[in-house]
Amino acid sequence: MNGVICIYKEKGYTSFDVVAMMRRFCGTKKIGHGGTLDPMAEGVLPIFVGSATKAVDYCPNNTKEYRAGIRFGVTTDTQDFTGKVLSTCETPVPRNMQYKLMERFTGELMQTPPMYSAVQVDGQRLYELARKGIEIAREPRPVKIYSLSFEHFDDFSAVMTVSCSRGTYIRTLIHDMGVEVGTGAIMTSLERTRSGNFTLRDCYKIGEIREASEKGGKDAVEKLLMPIDIIFNSLPAARLSEQQTRMFMNGVVLDIERVNLDRENGPYRILSAGGKVIAIGERGENGDLAVVQRFYAMPEREKKPAAKPEEMVIKENTPDGLKDLNELKGLKLI
């Protein structure tokens, strides 16, 4: 079973909870997801099944979009409403402050990961340390906010929509906004509305997957999967002929000038003669079609046993070229 399915992660579940359930429904351990969502968050969670797991790190579009609720005048240790309250402020935020925040927090930013996050430091998750009351220094990381706007903004609350790069923490973005306005702020709700090419319209709820599994087993669940090709539709294609497909899938390096390319520069989605995405590639330094990631198993090479001394092929020059003298019965070689 190979492909992609979008789950609408509901509140209360972790992303790993969803993966664990999908492993049961699909009957395979080879499952991954396209970006962690906190238990209190909901929304689009792409699930990659089988060979599609190889595509997680090569998705050409990793942009995420969110709709988030904000409460000004409060700070917590988790930067959202689930945490321990650290401070409060009764000063209202002027409504024209939204325009300053939109300008200040759009573009490239440096963001410090929160302690309650899955980031690893020296082999330990930050949230594991945070639960023990340990706080350590974290290195700021670059993130990008492509767009930010407010649907609602008043003295103590707001609702914003944001489009951002992979790895952006929305609750940390809100926390930093609270620092900017001087009152503090926490996240009160979060819905991911887009992940890469996938939107809310592509999603199934876990209950729907469970129902399909109970009625038709793994076959019914498999029918809900989208082909891996859909992930890479935005990439230019490198289209192989039947002969090139056979050669490529057997490990032969292809001359890129002999391949039908959509455009000169990649990266490319490499399409088999049947139109299926079989790999991601790029123009190699030696003029070859260099493989970045394959989505199929390379054929195993047959290992031939070492020949016994009496079975060794002995050849000598003859008028007809090289000839196998072992085929000449009765000939004794000195």
DODREN-123437 format. One record per residue (C-alpha): y negated, x negated, z; residue in one letter. Coordinates in pm, whole numbers, plus 32768, in hexadecimal, padded with zeros to 4 digits. Layout:
BEGIN
YXZa ...
***
This chain:
BEGIN
800080008000m 7EB77F667F8Bn 7D557FEC7F7Bg 7C238059803Ev 7BDD81928108i 7A9C81F081BDc 7AC0827F8318i 79AD833C83CAy 79CA8291851Bk 797D838C8629e 78E38342877Ck 79CE82BE8886g 7AAB81F5879Cy 7A8F807E876Ct 7AB37FEE860Fs 7BFC7F548681f 7C7580AD86F3d 7C458125858Dv 7CFC7FF88500v 7E20803185F0a 7E3E819F8589m 7E2B81498417m 7F42804A8443r 8021816484BFr 7FB9825583ACf 7FE381518297c 811880AA8324g 808A7F4A8306t 7FE67E4A83E9k 7F1B7DBF82CAk 7DDB7E82830Ai 7C737E16834Ag 7B1D7EB88363h 79CA7E7E82C6g 78E87E5183F5g 79047EA28568t 78687FDE85F4l 782D8004876Bd 78F28117881Ep 77B281E6884Bm 776381C986D6a 77EE829685B8e 77F28292843Fg 787A81D58313v 799480DF8360l 7A4480588228p 7BB4800C8266i 7C677F108186f 7DDE7F348157v 7EDE7E3880D5g 7E5F7D3E7FD4s 7D067DE17FEFa 7CD97D28813Ct 7C997BF1806Dk 7B617C997FE4a 7AAF7CCB8133v 79F47B818129d 79A87B957FB4y 78FF7CE77F9Dc 77CD7CB07EBFp 77047DB57F7Cn 770A7D9580F7n 75CD7E5E8134t 75E37F558253k 750B808B828Be 74DD813A83D9y 742F825E847Fr 73DA820985E8a 733F82BB8712g 724681FD87EFi 71CB82358953r 7091817489AFf 704181198B18g 71A080AA8B81v 726D7F698B72t 73E17F418BC2t 74D67E208BCEd 758A7EA58A96t 74497EFA89D6q 74C5806289B4d 74E481978A8Ff 763F81378B0Et 75C4800C8BD7g 75337FCA8D2Ek 73BD80168D3Cv 72F37ED88D6El 71907F5F8D52s 70C380968D09t 6F6280CF8C8Ec 6E9B82148C84e 6D9681998B8At 6DA382678A48p 6DBA81AF88FBv 6C9B8202880Ap 6D2082B386D5r 6C6B81C785E7n 6D3F80AE867Cm 6E568115858Cq 6D9B80758468y 6D7A7F2B8520k 6EED7F318573l 6F4B7F7A8408m 6E807E518394e 6EEB7D6784ADr 70617DAA848Ff 70927DBC8317t 71067C838261g 71B57B4B82DFe 71D57B36845Cl 727B7A5A855Fm 73517B2B8648q 73FE7AC2878At 75547B6D87ABp 756D7C4788E4p 76567BE589FFm 77157D2989CCy 77947CCB8872s 78D17C4787D1a 78347AF78777v 791279D787E5q 788F78A988A3v 7989779788FAd 7AA8788588B5g 7A27799F8990q 798B7AE8892Ar 782D7B1589B5l 78807C6E8A3Ay 799C7BD78B07e 78A37AEF8BB1l 77A47C088BD9a 78A27CE28C8Fr 78CF7BC58D89k 77597BB88DC1g 77377A718D01i 76187A408C0Ee 7605790E8B2Ei 7509788D8A32a 7540790C88CFr 74C178738790e 73DE795A86C1p 746E79B2856Cr 73BD7A138429p 73D47B8083C1v 731B7C4882BBk 72857DA382D7i 72637E2C8176y 71B47F6D81D8s 714C80218317l 70A981738346s 707E827A8457f 70EB83E38431e 705684358583h 6F6A837B8670f 6EC583F487B0d 6E59836E8904d 6FB5831D8988f 70B28349886Ds 70EB830A86FEa 71F1832685ECv 71FD821684E5m 72C281C783AAt 7304805E8359v 73AD7F9B8242s 74197E3F82AAc 74FA7D16826Cs 76557CEE82FAr 76567C758463g 75167D2684CCt 75207DC38627y 74587F068620i 74427F1F879Br 73B57DBF87A5t 72BB7E1F8698l 72527F468773i 72437E6788A8h 715C7D7887EEd 70827E9E8787m 70687EFC88F5g 6FF07D9D8944v 6EF27DB8882Be 6E5A7EFE88ADv 6E687E848A16g 6F2E7FA58AADt 70947F458A63g 718280198991a 72F380718978i 73D18108886Bm 743B826D88B7t 750D82B58782s 758E8203864Cl 7628827E8509e 7686819383EEr 763B825382B0t 769A814681B5r 776F800D81AEs 77587F4F8067g 77AF80437F51n 784081458040f 7782826E80CDt 77C4839A81AEl 783F845B807Dr 7965836A805Bd 79DF839781C2c 7B0C8441825Dy 7B25848F83CFk 7C4F840C8491i 7CC7857284C2g 7CDE859F8348e 7DA8845F8322i 7E8F84CA843Er 7EC5861D839Be 7F19857C824Ba 800C849082F9s 80BB85A983B5e 80E386798278k 813E856F817Ag 817184238229g 80FB82D7819Bk 80FF835C8036d 7FFC8463808Ca 7F1F83628137v 7F4082758010e 7EB2837F7F27k 7D6D83777FF0l 7D3682037FAFl 7C3781897EB3m 7C9780647DD0p 7C0F7F0E7E2Ci 7B5A7F0A7CDCd 7A4D7FF37D65i 79D07EE27E50i 797B7DF77D33f 78EC7EE67C30n 77967E447C51s 78197CEC7BE8l 78247C807A79p 79837C7B79E8a 7A587B62795Fa 7B4D7C207880r 7C9D7B7D7838l 7D7F7BBD770Es 7EF17C047744e 7F4A7A97770Aq 7E307A1D77ECq 7E9D7B1378FAt 80027A8A78F7r 7F84792478FFm 7E8379667A11f 7F797A1C7AF3m 806778F57AD3n 7F5E78017B48g 7EE5777B79F9v 7D77770D79FAv 7CB977BD78E3l 7BA07733780Ed 7A7D78197867i 79EC77FC7708e 7B2278B07683r 7AFB79D0777Av 7A3C7B0E7726n 79197B0B7820l 781A7C1C7864d 77137B1178A0r 76FB799678B1e 76E6796E7A2Bn 77C679FC7B39g 785C7A3B7C2Dp 79467B147B5Ey 7A477C207BA1r 7B6F7BA37AD7i 7C147CC57A23l 7D797CC479A4s 7DCD7D447848a 7E0C7E9378F0g 7CAC7E997984g 7D0E7E547AEEk 7C4E7D667BD1v 7D417C4B7C17i 7C507B447CA0a 7AEB7AD87CDCi 7A8179A27C1Bg 795E78D07BAAe 790377CA7AA8r 79A676867B18g 790C752D7AFFe 7A0874CB79F2n 79C875F97915g 7AEE76BB79A6d 7B0978167A39l 7B1877AE7BA7a 7BC1789B7C9Dv 7B0478FE7DD9v 7C0379FD7E56q 7D447A897DC3r 7DB97BEA7E0Bf 7F257BB87DABy 803F7AD57E17a 807E799B7D4Cm 81E279917CC1p 82C578A87D7Fe 833677787CBEr 84AD775D7C9Be 852876297D4Ek 863775777C84k 873C74B37D49p 873E733F7D15a 882E72DA7C01a 896D72207C5Ck 899770C37BC4p 8AA471397AD4e 89C472557A5Ee 8897717B7A0Em 881571AA78ABv 8814706177EDi 8743704D76B0k 87126F4975A7e 864E6F327465n 87016FB97331t 8685700A71D3p 865771727245d 858771127376g 85FD712B74DFl 875F71A974FDk 88317205762Ad 895371117623l 8A1071D37730n 8A5F72CC761Fe 8B1A71C67559l 8C8271E175D0k 8D4970A675F2g 8C1F6FC175D9l 8C226EAF76D9k 8AD36E15772Cl 8AC36CAA7797i 
***
